[in-house]
Amino acid sequence: MNDMVKQQRTYQSRLSVSSEEDMFLFGYGCLVGKAERTLFAKLQGGENLAALKREFLPKFGITARQFNGMAAELVGKIASIKERQADSLKKRSKGEWLCFAR
């Protein structure tokens, strides 16, 4: 396959849930979102991940497995953004920016 051609697929799932289940899932999403944003801020502040784990489990009422998954996903997001930034800087220095606005 040509390196210049990249394929992307997007998948979507739709759940059929009751209003009680919907409220539960909405609440869980809010909780995990707040925990992830808080974790991001503390990591950017230089705090230790192991110490944060001990703090987050009782604070947010999550399990160690949930914390580990959230932390792994967040660390991956941060690494991805840093990689994209480095690539963008390389392209900018080479003058490879494409401008679609006219």
C-alpha positions as CSV (number, residue, x, y, z in Angstrom):
1,M,0.0,0.0,0.0
2,N,1.2,3.5,-0.9
3,D,2.6,5.3,2.2
4,M,0.9,8.5,1.0
5,V,-2.6,6.9,1.1
6,K,-4.0,6.6,4.6
7,Q,-7.3,4.9,5.3
8,Q,-9.5,5.8,8.2
9,R,-12.6,4.0,9.5
10,T,-15.0,5.3,12.0
11,Y,-17.4,3.1,14.0
12,Q,-20.4,4.0,16.0
13,S,-22.5,2.1,18.5
14,R,-25.9,3.1,19.7
15,L,-27.3,1.6,22.9
16,S,-30.9,1.1,23.6
17,V,-31.2,1.9,27.3
18,S,-33.9,2.9,29.8
19,S,-34.0,6.4,31.2
20,E,-32.5,5.1,34.5
21,E,-29.6,3.5,32.6
22,D,-29.2,6.6,30.6
23,M,-28.9,8.7,33.8
24,F,-26.4,6.2,35.2
25,L,-24.2,6.3,32.1
26,F,-24.4,10.1,31.9
27,G,-23.4,10.4,35.6
28,Y,-20.5,7.9,35.0
29,G,-19.3,9.9,32.0
30,C,-19.3,13.1,34.0
31,L,-17.4,11.4,36.8
32,V,-14.7,9.9,34.5
33,G,-14.5,13.2,32.6
34,K,-13.8,15.2,35.8
35,A,-11.3,12.6,37.0
36,E,-9.5,12.6,33.7
37,R,-9.3,16.4,33.6
38,T,-8.1,16.5,37.2
39,L,-5.5,13.9,36.4
40,F,-4.3,15.8,33.4
41,A,-3.9,19.0,35.4
42,K,-2.0,17.2,38.2
43,L,0.3,15.4,35.8
44,Q,1.1,18.6,34.0
45,G,1.9,20.1,37.4
46,G,4.5,17.4,37.8
47,E,2.8,15.1,40.4
48,N,3.7,11.4,40.6
49,L,1.3,9.0,39.0
50,A,1.5,6.4,41.8
51,A,0.7,9.0,44.4
52,L,-2.2,10.3,42.3
53,K,-3.5,6.8,42.1
54,R,-3.7,6.5,45.9
55,E,-5.5,9.9,46.0
56,F,-7.9,9.3,43.1
57,L,-9.4,5.9,44.1
58,P,-11.2,7.2,47.2
59,K,-11.7,10.7,45.9
60,F,-13.6,9.6,42.8
61,G,-14.8,6.2,44.0
62,I,-13.1,4.4,41.2
63,T,-11.3,1.1,41.1
64,A,-7.6,0.7,40.4
65,R,-8.4,-0.9,37.1
66,Q,-10.5,2.1,36.1
67,F,-7.7,4.5,37.2
68,N,-5.1,2.5,35.2
69,G,-7.2,2.6,32.1
70,M,-7.9,6.3,32.4
71,A,-4.2,7.0,33.1
72,A,-3.0,4.9,30.1
73,E,-5.5,6.6,27.8
74,L,-4.5,10.0,29.0
75,V,-0.8,9.3,28.7
76,G,-1.4,8.1,25.2
77,K,-3.3,11.3,24.3
78,I,-0.5,13.4,25.6
79,A,2.1,11.5,23.7
80,S,0.0,11.7,20.5
81,I,-0.3,15.5,20.8
82,K,3.4,15.9,21.5
83,E,4.2,13.8,18.4
84,R,1.8,15.8,16.3
85,Q,3.3,19.1,17.5
86,A,6.8,17.9,16.7
87,D,5.7,16.8,13.2
88,S,3.9,20.2,12.7
89,L,7.1,22.1,13.7
90,K,9.1,20.0,11.1
91,K,6.6,20.8,8.4
92,R,6.5,24.5,9.3
93,S,10.3,24.7,9.2
94,K,10.3,23.0,5.7
95,G,7.5,25.3,4.5
96,E,5.2,22.3,3.9
97,W,2.1,24.0,5.3
98,L,-1.0,23.8,3.1
99,C,-3.4,26.6,3.3
100,F,-7.0,25.8,2.3
101,A,-8.5,29.2,3.3
102,R,-8.8,31.8,0.5
